[in-house]
């Protein structure tokens, strides 16, 4: 059986990847790791045919694995902000780069990319077309903080998967915000950076683009040598406040659709 290891420290992103794989019914066995250390341990003990990993993890960069496991095909998922760093290390190992985008198209591209790497077939047509289980996407009114249309599109209207993603987000996101707030209060700039980097992808997944922008700004501010922690604290408070309203909208969706 072909085995694939997914490395992703954000639960929402990890669930999205796993659910998309199930949607496409790919005939592979999947394991997952949340940290670089756990991934290194799994790769040392087991045989994998493919690695799929986010670039920036809580305990390091996944490209550190290339020195030991560069013989395994590697799909590296990254945001635009890390492209320059990735280009610098590209000569050290071969990998396929999958760029995260605001429209979440990278998730829909993944099944076809996996097939291309593991079972190359130049005659295969439209490899990223998912099985049809679609419902019309919900429209977003002007007073909506949350826009689930892209999430519904990614999962081809499958309400079960959308509901599961919302439940995971509602469980994880408040804890992530608490971690961010704690790091700000302790004035630990590196911890602030890691928390903001982790949390922004969940906002993107839920169509909470205003919160995603705030988290991205916190991330960028915390990368500077002289981070303005007072401004970061204000932004963090704004992020927490606005997220409460978003949670209410997501729970309202759950009551009707889940």
Phi and psi in degrees as a GROMACS rama.xvg file:
@    title "Ramachandran Plot"
@    xaxis  label "Phi"
@    yaxis  label "Psi"
@TYPE xy
-69.4253  129.817  UNK-2
-116.881  137.271  UNK-3
-125.588  135.467  UNK-4
-106.096  124.347  UNK-5
-103.639  125.549  UNK-6
-115.722  113.585  UNK-7
-156.619  123.334  UNK-8
-86.2447  -10.0693  UNK-9
-98.3424  121.62  UNK-10
-62.5873  -38.8701  UNK-11
-63.2978  -46.4585  UNK-12
-64.1483  -40.7077  UNK-13
-63.5688  -42.8577  UNK-14
-64.3635  -39.3063  UNK-15
-62.3788  -42.7543  UNK-16
-64.8114  -44.3375  UNK-17
-66.3407  -39.454  UNK-18
-68.7307  -37.9259  UNK-19
-64.8003  -38.7486  UNK-20
-62.1129  -41.6651  UNK-21
-67.8644  -34.901  UNK-22
-59.1859  -40.4122  UNK-23
-85.0338  -5.70308  UNK-24
52.6851  47.7829  UNK-25
-70.5228  135.429  UNK-26
-83.5548  53.332  UNK-27
-129.371  159.463  UNK-28
-96.6546  133.127  UNK-29
-119.212  133.496  UNK-30
-115.014  163.234  UNK-31
-138.536  151.606  UNK-32
-133.835  147.238  UNK-33
-98.4248  -19.0793  UNK-34
-131.672  161.377  UNK-35
-63.7107  -39.8902  UNK-36
-63.6645  -44.4406  UNK-37
-66.6196  -38.7835  UNK-38
-62.8385  -42.7216  UNK-39
-59.7058  -41.3563  UNK-40
-64.8792  -45.9708  UNK-41
-63.4805  -42.4683  UNK-42
-67.0789  -27.6508  UNK-43
-76.6286  -29.1342  UNK-44
-96.5659  -27.0288  UNK-45
-125.5  163.672  UNK-46
-101.34  126.684  UNK-47
-123.103  147.381  UNK-48
-95.1212  -14.8925  UNK-49
-159.354  142.729  UNK-50
-115.788  132.08  UNK-51
-121.052  119.71  UNK-52
-145.182  143.748  UNK-53
-67.6929  150.203  UNK-54
-73.0498  -50.6993  UNK-55
-100.74  114.318  UNK-56
-111.469  166.996  UNK-57
-64.18  -28.6553  UNK-58
-113.176  20.4841  UNK-59
147.78  -169.534  UNK-60
-107.196  135.313  UNK-61
-63.7647  -21.7932  UNK-62
-66.7039  -12.1809  UNK-63
-62.5738  -20.9572  UNK-64
-74.4544  -17.7034  UNK-65
-63.6342  -31.5966  UNK-66
-64.842  -29.3846  UNK-67
-105.125  -29.1344  UNK-68
-125.459  27.9467  UNK-69
-66.3417  -12.0655  UNK-70
-77.9783  -13.0239  UNK-71
-92.0936  130.232  UNK-72
-52.0402  141.256  UNK-73
-135.68  121.208  UNK-74
-102.214  115.619  UNK-75
-101.74  121.929  UNK-76
-103.314  128.599  UNK-77
-148.683  154.367  UNK-78
-82.7464  164.341  UNK-79
-59.261  -31.6004  UNK-80
-66.6447  -15.2182  UNK-81
-104.619  3.05733  UNK-82
-60.006  -42.3813  UNK-83
-63.0574  -39.1832  UNK-84
-67.2026  -38.8176  UNK-85
-66.9776  -39.148  UNK-86
-62.4429  -32.1019  UNK-87
-68.2667  -33.7776  UNK-88
-98.1873  -2.24444  UNK-89
-54.9777  -40.0148  UNK-90
-61.3684  -18.846  UNK-91
-76.8366  -12.506  UNK-92
-173.249  155.148  UNK-93
-90.855  130.161  UNK-94
-153.952  159.381  UNK-95
-99.4217  124.997  UNK-96
-92.9317  127.141  UNK-97
-116.989  113.496  UNK-98
-86.7065  128.099  UNK-99
-66.9627  140.457  UNK-100
-134.724  157.744  UNK-101
-62.4224  -27.1765  UNK-102
-84.3933  -2.48772  UNK-103
64.3873  22.4419  UNK-104
-65.4071  -23.4661  UNK-105
-62.5406  -31.172  UNK-106
-69.9289  -39.833  UNK-107
-71.5261  -25.2456  UNK-108
-77.3977  -22.5326  UNK-109
-60.5416  -47.4906  UNK-110
-57.622  -42.5458  UNK-111
-65.9476  -36.5756  UNK-112
-66.7411  -40.4357  UNK-113
-59.877  -47.1643  UNK-114
-62.0351  -40.1364  UNK-115
-61.5915  -39.0107  UNK-116
-76.9318  -42.1448  UNK-117
-88.9208  -30.8249  UNK-118
-138.566  69.5488  UNK-119
-54.3845  129.349  UNK-120
-147.574  94.4857  UNK-121
-64.2636  -16.4196  UNK-122
-90.7443  -6.30242  UNK-123
-69.1726  130.393  UNK-124
-100.736  140.298  UNK-125
45.9391  62.4867  UNK-126
-66.3753  -15.0358  UNK-127
-100.935  15.3599  UNK-128
-86.6987  119.143  UNK-129
-82.1039  160.818  UNK-130
-59.0607  144.467  UNK-131
-81.6682  121.304  UNK-132
-149.262  39.0538  UNK-133
-86.0197  145.209  UNK-134
-119.055  152.894  UNK-135
-57.3421  131.63  UNK-136
-65.5057  143.369  UNK-137
-70.6147  140.131  UNK-138
-83.1699  159.281  UNK-139
-114.405  122.687  UNK-140
-81.9783  169.114  UNK-141
-65.9144  -24.8144  UNK-142
-91.723  8.36367  UNK-143
-83.8913  128.466  UNK-144
-83.3325  -31.9388  UNK-145
-103.406  134.58  UNK-146
-125.313  102.089  UNK-147
-89.3059  5.94282  UNK-148
-61.6681  -40.9569  UNK-149
-69.4843  -39.4412  UNK-150
-62.2022  -41.0807  UNK-151
-64.6331  -38.0227  UNK-152
-67.4322  -42.1427  UNK-153
-58.8485  -40.3715  UNK-154
-98.3347  20.9867  UNK-155
53.0437  37.9906  UNK-156
76.9966  8.50018  UNK-157
-73.2062  104.768  UNK-158
-63.7718  -34.5428  UNK-159
-59.7323  -46.8613  UNK-160
-68.9457  -39.9261  UNK-161
-60.9776  -44.7432  UNK-162
-63.8615  -38.8103  UNK-163
-64.0291  -41.3932  UNK-164
-64.6242  -39.8072  UNK-165
-64.0457  -42.5923  UNK-166
-63.0624  -43.1787  UNK-167
-62.3588  -43.6984  UNK-168
-62.0205  -44.3649  UNK-169
-67.469  -26.1284  UNK-170
-77.9853  -41.4998  UNK-171
-87.5207  -42.2001  UNK-172
-60.1124  -42.9722  UNK-173
-60.0565  -35.5503  UNK-174
-67.8456  -38.6173  UNK-175
-65.7427  -40.0327  UNK-176
-64.3345  -36.8485  UNK-177
-64.1869  -40.5181  UNK-178
-63.2878  -42.0242  UNK-179
-62.2526  -46.6601  UNK-180
-62.0916  -41.1161  UNK-181
-64.0316  -40.8607  UNK-182
-64.5548  -38.45  UNK-183
-65.6482  -44.4578  UNK-184
-63.1918  -36.42  UNK-185
-81.8937  -5.6775  UNK-186
57.4584  40.3111  UNK-187
-97.8971  96.5742  UNK-188
-62.0221  -43.419  UNK-189
-63.8984  -39.5323  UNK-190
-66.5634  -36.2018  UNK-191
-61.1241  -46.2543  UNK-192
-59.0596  -47.5655  UNK-193
-64.2952  -41.5883  UNK-194
-65.5063  -43.5329  UNK-195
-65.9465  -41.4686  UNK-196
-60.9477  -42.886  UNK-197
-68.0899  -40.872  UNK-198
-76.9818  -24.9245  UNK-199
-67.6595  -30.5617  UNK-200
-67.9558  -34.4627  UNK-201
-64.7233  -39.9974  UNK-202
-61.4993  -42.4038  UNK-203
-61.3149  -42.9916  UNK-204
-60.7361  -37.2667  UNK-205
-88.3961  7.05371  UNK-206
67.8053  26.3945  UNK-207
-96.085  73.1939  UNK-208
-72.1249  -28.8455  UNK-209
-65.4147  -43.7043  UNK-210
-67.9137  -36.3547  UNK-211
-60.535  -41.4441  UNK-212
-64.9909  -39.2696  UNK-213
-65.9326  -44.8184  UNK-214
-62.0387  -39.5992  UNK-215
-64.7619  -39.2267  UNK-216
-65.7164  -41.1174  UNK-217
-61.1815  -42.3017  UNK-218
-60.1231  -46.1981  UNK-219
-66.7919  -40.8563  UNK-220
-63.4144  -35.684  UNK-221
-80.0571  -5.4654  UNK-222
-85.7994  -15.6126  UNK-223
-77.6734  155.595  UNK-224
-63.1498  -38.9314  UNK-225
-114.393  75.0288  UNK-226
-65.2705  135.11  UNK-227
-83.1116  88.8252  UNK-228
-69.7819  -25.0062  UNK-229
-68.1134  -43.0273  UNK-230
-67.0477  -41.2152  UNK-231
-60.3858  -38.8118  UNK-232
-62.8933  -41.7758  UNK-233
-64.0008  -43.5424  UNK-234
-64.8023  -37.8489  UNK-235
-63.1221  -43.4476  UNK-236
-62.593  -41.7725  UNK-237
-62.0748  -41.9591  UNK-238
-61.8369  -44.3472  UNK-239
-65.2395  -43.7877  UNK-240
-62.5715  -47.8537  UNK-241
-68.8714  -28.1873  UNK-242
-68.6938  -30.5522  UNK-243
-60.738  -41.7065  UNK-244
-65.6682  -37.0692  UNK-245
-66.2534  -39.9851  UNK-246
-58.493  -41.3783  UNK-247
-61.6371  -40.7083  UNK-248
-68.2296  -37.4776  UNK-249
-67.3552  -38.6997  UNK-250
-67.9164  -34.6877  UNK-251
-64.0175  -40.2689  UNK-252
-62.7815  -42.2765  UNK-253
-59.5571  -42.933  UNK-254
-61.0149  -33.6342  UNK-255
-87.9537  -37.8052  UNK-256
-111.444  -15.337  UNK-257
